[in-house]
Amino acid sequence: GYLRANGLTQDRLAAKIGMSPSSLSAKRRGTRDFSFEEVIVLCDLLGTSIDEIAPSADEVRASKLGDA
């Protein structure tokens, strides 16, 4: 994925954005949410855009419906 393509490990990425590896892991798994600011920094470090990594509106709606 994006980490490997940028020569980063999860630990190195966590250090670059100023969070613990365990916090980054929880956020990547979806058990905790990224802040908007963290997403911006991640995109910059990974050389991508929010459009490329964010789910579509349809995916979000489907996720919400699946939780009901």
Kinemage of the C-alpha trace (Angstrom):
@kinemage 1
@onewidth
@group {chain A} dominant
@subgroup {mainchain}
@vectorlist {calphas} color= white
{ca gly a 1} P 0.000 0.000 0.000
{ca tyr a 2} L 0.914 3.590 0.543
{ca leu a 3} L 3.389 2.877 3.344
{ca arg a 4} L 5.448 0.421 1.321
{ca ala a 5} L 5.310 2.637 -1.773
{ca asn a 6} L 6.842 5.454 0.277
{ca gly a 7} L 9.441 3.297 2.010
{ca leu a 8} L 7.814 3.753 5.414
{ca thr a 9} L 6.954 1.411 8.222
{ca gln a 10} L 3.980 2.085 10.457
{ca asp a 11} L 6.373 2.999 13.292
{ca arg a 12} L 8.277 5.512 11.147
{ca leu a 13} L 5.048 7.058 9.871
{ca ala a 14} L 3.709 7.352 13.427
{ca ala a 15} L 6.894 9.136 14.488
{ca lys a 16} L 6.665 11.531 11.537
{ca ile a 17} L 3.112 12.568 12.441
{ca gly a 18} L 3.742 12.676 16.168
{ca met a 19} L 1.628 9.817 17.432
{ca ser a 20} L 2.351 6.460 18.964
{ca pro a 21} L 2.503 3.394 16.731
{ca ser a 22} L -0.379 1.847 18.700
{ca ser a 23} L -2.551 4.926 18.136
{ca leu a 24} L -1.776 4.879 14.419
{ca ser a 25} L -2.545 1.170 14.296
{ca ala a 26} L -5.938 1.684 15.972
{ca lys a 27} L -6.760 4.469 13.536
{ca arg a 28} L -5.729 2.380 10.531
{ca arg a 29} L -7.934 -0.475 11.755
{ca gly a 30} L -10.852 1.929 12.167
{ca thr a 31} L -11.243 1.511 15.917
{ca arg a 32} L -10.316 5.192 16.352
{ca asp a 33} L -10.854 8.081 13.962
{ca phe a 34} L -8.216 10.257 12.342
{ca ser a 35} L -8.623 13.999 12.826
{ca phe a 36} L -8.907 16.092 9.689
{ca glu a 37} L -5.473 17.566 10.423
{ca glu a 38} L -3.958 14.086 10.702
{ca val a 39} L -5.459 13.119 7.351
{ca ile a 40} L -3.926 16.203 5.716
{ca val a 41} L -0.476 15.389 7.166
{ca leu a 42} L -0.795 11.723 6.158
{ca cys a 43} L -1.700 12.643 2.598
{ca asp a 44} L 1.279 14.968 2.384
{ca leu a 45} L 3.694 12.363 3.772
{ca leu a 46} L 2.312 9.616 1.549
{ca gly a 47} L 2.180 11.734 -1.598
{ca thr a 48} L -1.540 11.257 -2.133
{ca ser a 49} L -4.749 13.258 -1.867
{ca ile a 50} L -7.839 12.946 0.274
{ca asp a 51} L -9.803 12.087 -2.868
{ca glu a 52} L -7.621 9.021 -3.405
{ca ile a 53} L -7.897 7.614 0.118
{ca ala a 54} L -11.340 8.706 1.299
{ca pro a 55} L -14.361 6.485 0.801
{ca ser a 56} L -17.048 7.677 -1.569
{ca ala a 57} L -20.345 9.025 -0.236
{ca asp a 58} L -22.002 5.784 -1.387
{ca glu a 59} L -19.504 3.718 0.628
{ca val a 60} L -20.157 5.821 3.726
{ca arg a 61} L -23.923 5.474 3.316
{ca ala a 62} L -23.621 1.711 2.832
{ca ser a 63} L -21.449 1.470 5.954
{ca lys a 64} L -23.980 3.418 8.011
{ca leu a 65} L -26.867 1.282 6.739
{ca gly a 66} L -24.939 -1.880 7.510
{ca asp a 67} L -24.498 -0.753 11.122
{ca ala a 68} L -28.242 -0.278 11.666
